[in-house]
Amino acid sequence: MVMDHGIIIFTPIFAVFIGFTLFKFLKKRKRSTKSIYKLIDDLEKKYIY
């Protein structure tokens, strides 16, 4: 049985890359939701109060 060293080396690197990408996407999404609430709050202060 011969194991391919490329699979052994690149599988963890690929998994870390996917995890990092998902983490960045979720963090960016959370920040955009926060900025939307801030925008709504600013508009309320400007036009209602």
C-alpha positions in Angstrom: 0.0 0.0 0.0 1.5 3.3 -1.1 0.2 6.5 0.3 0.2 9.7 -1.7 2.2 12.3 0.3 0.4 15.2 -1.6 -2.9 14.2 0.0 -1.3 14.0 3.5 0.3 17.4 3.2 -2.4 19.4 1.4 -5.6 18.1 3.1 -4.9 19.8 6.5 -3.8 23.0 4.6 -7.0 22.9 2.6 -9.1 22.3 5.7 -7.5 25.3 7.5 -8.0 27.5 4.5 -11.7 26.6 4.3 -12.1 27.2 8.0 -10.4 30.6 7.9 -12.5 31.6 4.9 -15.8 30.7 6.7 -14.6 32.5 9.8 -13.9 35.7 7.9 -17.2 35.4 6.1 -19.2 35.0 9.3 -17.3 37.8 11.0 -17.9 40.2 8.0 -21.5 39.3 8.0 -21.9 40.0 11.7 -20.2 43.4 11.2 -22.5 44.3 8.4 -25.5 43.5 10.4 -24.2 45.7 13.2 -23.6 48.5 10.8 -27.1 48.2 9.4 -28.5 48.6 12.9 -26.3 51.6 13.5 -27.5 53.1 10.2 -31.1 52.7 11.2 -30.4 54.1 14.6 -28.7 57.2 13.1 -31.6 57.7 10.7 -34.1 57.5 13.5 -32.2 60.1 15.5 -31.9 62.4 12.5 -35.5 62.2 11.3 -37.6 61.3 14.3 -36.1 63.2 17.2 
